[in-house]
Amino acid sequence: MNIPLAERLRPKTLDEYLSQDHLVGKHGTLTNHIKQGFIPSMIFWGPPGIGKTTLANIIANESERPFFKLSAINSGVKDIREVIDKAKKSGGLFTTRNPILFIDEIHRFSKSQQDSLLEAVEKGWVTLIGATTENPSFEVISALLSRCQVYTLNAFSKIELEQLLQRAITEDDFLKDKQITIKESAALIKLSGGDARKLLNIFELLVSTLKDDESIIITNELVEQSIQNNTVLYDKTGEQHYDIISAFIKSIRGSDPNAAVYWLARMIEGGEDVKFIARRLLILASEDIGNANPTALVIANNTFQAVTVIGNPESRIILSQCATYLATSPKSNAAYKAIGAAQQMVKETGNLSVPLSIRNAPTKLMKELGYGKDYQYAHNHENNFAKHEFLPEEIKGTVFYEPGNNSREQAQRDFLKNRWKDKYDY
């Protein structure tokens, strides 16, 4: 049988759909929308393999609307416009049953690609349903996000995954003729990482390796012995996702470019989103390098912009260049520590008053109240510096920023000692 088990078991109605009761249960939000005949544009946000595409198909079927589908991985602005033109012809501005345009992995669309959707959504030529595994607040442009409802889809629970396995052996035309008993399911569920599609693919692979003339009893030991996973083990949503990105960041922080590119390769081969990697490099450039080498932040920011435009597979080269540059750069967490110390002071002391001398004084009354009085304008003094206390009276003289022990920040320390000897002369 050429059709995969996950596809054979794909639900076709809301009654068949497993999980997401808050959306498609008896009183779920989407259930009510379908009953009322009103389907807003929306974004489905959740981990892979939880039925985002399936749910979009069901909504189209049960609301009797034309359905158009694009994948952000291989579609451009031209493809979007072609689909919108088809949708306009199949629907219409003055009908409540305008076509549904489903875009899988919408977070992979560039800003210009997302911009090309705005008019169609605004004028009601299509009802947009986007699916993303990334936080739409970061990955979907605000203009498009404001026109859509965002619905969070939850990962399958262990009970729901077990129900899915039971459905497979009792309802699938191919499997129900076999004598299959699932005695233990923990290994299957662990390998799936909560991804229903992956669970069914693994289960089908397991069953296909066993003899047809025997009754099949699924145990954890059988799964571990039979499933030979020759692909790179990397779960983008589970514990290993966080372990490997942690190893990557710590390798760069520890100035080891070799380990950095190894862990980078693990993530790339595992299918990690390049923007996620670039975003972590951007944070590291400030947190762990900071003023020891301010150019690091510029390079990391350009790296993020570049991989957003370039995509795979070439982004690996850009990420490697950035990772090795950051790994071989001098390190300092002085800026990171400074903001942490300042935030702690705010928590401890509350909202201390701004000194009158540095308050804004746009009105006559404010000036009469002493706002801005005795302020020393730095550019009116030698070396563009006038010694003045800018902190509230209660914490005056406090030092939050301690330059690090490197050549660039030593120059900053010398600068500060020259001007604030009482604070930095030690």
N, C-alpha and C positions, 0 to 999 in steps of 0.2 A: 504494500500500500504506500503510495507516494506522498499522500497528504499527511503532514505531521499530526501527531495526536493532539497537540495544543490547538491546531486549527480545526480538527474534527470535533473537538469539544467546545469550540467557541460559542458562547451563549448568543441566542438570536432574539431573546425577549428579556424584559426586566425580570420576569418570573424565574428565568433560568440563571440570571446574573447572581454570582456569589459575592458576598461582602458589600461594603460601602452602604450599609443600611441607612446612614444619615443622609445619603443622597437619593438612593433608589428604593428604600424600604417603603412600607405602606404609606407612611406620612413624610417620606423624604422630599427634599427640596426639588430635585429633578423630576420625581414622580408627579408632584403637583404641577410643575411647569408643563409637562407633557399632557396631563389631564386638561389643563386650561388652554392648551394650544399655543402657549407663548414660550418660545425658546430664545433666551437671550444669548448674545455672544459670550463665550466663557473660556477660561483656561483651566485645564485639569493639571494639577500639580501633585506628583507623587513618585515613588520609586518605580523602577522598571518591572514589567511583568505583573502589574496589578489590574490590567483591564481598561486602560484609558482609551485605546483604539476601539476596543469592543463596545465600550459604553457609548462612544460617539456614533458608531454604526447603529446601535439599538435606538438611540434617540432619533436618528434620521428615519429608521424604519417605522417606529411607533408614532411618529408625528407626520409620517407620509411626505417626507421632503426629499428632493434630489440630494444626492450625496457626492461630494467631490473631495478627493484626498491628495495631499501633497506631503512629501517628506522633505524637511529642511536640509537633509544631508545632500540631496542631489537636485534641488530645485533652485532656480534663480528668479529674478524679477520678471523675466520674460514668461516663465512658466506660470507665475502667479497671475499675470495679466491675462494669459490665455484661458486659465481656469475661471477667472472672474468674468470674462466675456461669455464663456459657455454658461456660467451660472446665471448671468443676467438674462440670457435667452430662455433658460429653462424656468426661471422664476419671474419676478417682476417687482417693481417698487411698491405697488398697491395691493400686494397679497400678503397674508400672514404666514403663508407657507413658502417663504423664500428659501433657496437652497442652503444646505449646510456645507461649509468648506472646512474640512478637517486638516490641520497641519501638525504632523508628528514632529517632535523635537523642535518646537518653535524657538527654543532658546538658542539654536544654532543659526537662526536667521540674523543677518547683519541689520544695522539700523535702517539702511536704505530698503532692504527687503521688507522689513516690518512696516516702514513708511508706506510702501506700495499697497498695503492692505487697508489703510485708514479710510480712504474714500468709500470703498466697497462696504465696510462695516458701518460707517457713519450714515450712508444713504440707504442701507438696508438691502443692498443687492445680494449680500450673503449673510448668513449667520456663521460667525467664526467660532470654531472649537479648536483650541490649541492644546497640545499635550507637551508637558515638560517635566524633566526630573530635577530641574534646577529651580531655585527660588525665583519666581517671576518678578519680584520686586527689583532684582538685580539684572535679569536677563531679558525682560520685555520692556520696550520703551514706554514711557509714562503715558504718551498720547493714546497708544493702543490699549494699555492696561486700564486706563480710565473708562474705556468703552466696553470692558469685559468684566464679567463676574469671575472671581477666582474660587475654585472649589478644590479642596485638599482631599486626595484619595489616600487612604491609609494602607499600610502594608498588610498582607494577609496574616491572620493569626495562625497558630499551629493547628487549631481545630479546623479552620477553614481549608488549610492545605490538605489535611487528612480527609476532609469531605470531598475535596477535588480528586484525590486518589481513588476514593470509593466510587465516585461518579465514573471515573475512567474504566474501572473493571466491571461495572454493572451496566453502563449505558453505551460505551463505545462498541460499534458493530464488530470490530476486529478483536478487541480484548475480552468481550463478554463470553466468547466461546471457549476461552482458555480457563483452566482451573487455577485461579490466582487468589492467594490469601496473603493479605498484608499483616504479618504478625508484629513487625516493628517498622516504624517509619522515621525514626529520629535521624538516621544517616541520610535518607533521601531529602528530608527537610533541611538538614544542615548543608548539604551540597547545593541545594536550590537557592540558599540565601534569601528565602522569602519570595522569590520570583516564581510565579505560578507557571509561566511558560517554560522556564528552565526546569522546574520540577517535572513537568509532563514529558519534556524531551529526555531527561535522565531516566525516568521511569520506562519510557518506550524503548530506549536503548538497552536498559537492563533486561526487559522482557524478551527483546529480540535476540539476546545472546544465550538464552536458555532453551532447552529442548522442548519442542511442542508436545511431545508424547508424555510428559511428566506434569504432575501437579506442581505449581510454583508457589513456594512459601517465601515471602519477602522478609528477610531479617537484616539487621544492621551489618552483620558479618558478611552476608551475601552481597550487599551493596558495595561494601568496601573492597571485597575481593574482585568483583565483576566490573565495576566502573573504573576504567583506566582513562583519566582525564589528561590528554596530551596537550591541551591548551594551557596557556599561562594561568595559574591560579591567582585571580585577583578579583575580589568582590567589591565593586564600586560603591556599594551601599553598606557594607558590613564592617566588622572589626578590622580586617586586613587593609581596607581602604585607609583607615586612620593610622594603622601601624606603619604602612609604607610611606605615606606622606610625612609622618613624623620622622621616619628614618631619613628621608630626603632632606627635610629642613635641618635636622640635626647634623647631617653630613656637611651641609653648606656652612652652617654655624661653626662647625669644627674644622673648617678650611680643608676639607678633603674632596677635591673635584672628582676623583675616581669613584668614590662611593656615591657621590651626588649623581653622576651620569648613570650609574648602575640602577639606582632606585628610580631615576627618571625613566630609564628604559623599561623597567618593570611596569610602571604606570602606563606608559605609551602602549606597550604590547598588550596590556590588560584593557585597553579602550577607554582610559580616563579622559575626561573632558580637558582639552588643552587650556581652556580659559580658567578652569579650577587651579591647574598647576601654576599658570602665570599669575593668578591672583595671590597665591601663597608666596611666590617669589617677590611680588610687590610689597607685601607686608614685611617679609624678611629683610628686604633692602633698607627699610626704615628701622625696624625693631632691632636688628642685629648688626647693622653696618652704620647706619645713621650718618653723623657728621664726620666719622672717620674717613668716609668717601662719599660725599653727597651725590656724585655722579651715578652711584649704584641705583639710586631711586629713579633717576632719569632713564637709565637703561632698562630697569625693570618695568617702568611704565610704558616705554616704547615696545618692550617685549609683549606686554598685554595687548596693546593696540595692534601689533603686528600679527599675533596669532589669531586675534579676532577677525582680521581681514583675510589672512592666508588659509587658515584651517589645516586639516591633515592632507597629505602626510608631511609636508614641508615644515610645519610648525615645530617638529622635533628638533630641527637644526637650530632654530631661533631659541628654543628653550634650552638646548644644550649650551649655546653660547652664553646665555644669561646665567645659567646655573654655574658654569665654570668660572665666569667673571666674578660672581658673588662669592664663590667659594675661595677664590684667591685674593679677595679684597681684604684690607684691614678691617677689624671688627670693633664695634662699640655699641653698647646698649644704653648709653648715657641719656639720650632723648627719651627712650622708652621708660627708664627709671624716673626721669624728671616728671613726666606727666603722671606716672603712678603715684609719686610722692605728693604732687600737687592735688590730685584727686582725693588722696587720703586726708590731706589737710582740710579740704573743703568739707569732707564728711564729718571731720572732727570739730570744725569751727563754725560751720553753717554759712549763712549769707552775710559776710562781713561788709561793712559799708565801703564804698569807693571813696578814697581820700578826696576832699573838696578840690584840692589843687589840680587834679587830673580829670575832674568831671567836665562834661560838655556844658557850655553856657551859651545857648543860642538866643536867649531872651534877656531883657533888661532885669527882670525879677530874679532870674537865676544868678546873674552877675552880682546883684545887690545882696544875695544870700551867700555870696562867697564862692560860687562855682567858678573854677578856673583860676582863682586868686593864687599868686605866687608860683604859678607854673613856669618852669624854666624850659624855654624852647631850645632844644639841643643845637639847632643850626645857627643860633646866635652866639655860640660860644666856641672857644678854641677846640679844634679837633672834633667839632660837631658833638660835643659831650658836655652836659651839665649834670653834676651829681644831684640826684633827686630821688626821693623815696616813692616808689610806685605801688608798693604793697600796702594793704590796710594796716593801721597802727598796731593792731593786736599781733601781727605776725611779721612786722618789719624786720629786715635783715635776714630773713629766712633764705637758705640756699636750696633750690630744687635741682638745678642743673649743675652737675659735676662733670666737666669735660673728661673724656676717656684718656687712656694712656697710649696715645699714638701721635704721630707728627702733626697731623692736621688739627686735632683737638688740643694739642699742646699749644699751638698758635692761638687757639681760642682762649685757653687758660691764661696765656700771657696778656692777651687783649683785655680780659676781664680783670686781671690783677692790676693792670695799669690804670683801670678806671674805678674798680671797686676793691681797693686794697683791704678794707676791713672785712670783706667777705672771702676773698680768694688769695690773700697773702699768707700762704702756708706751704 
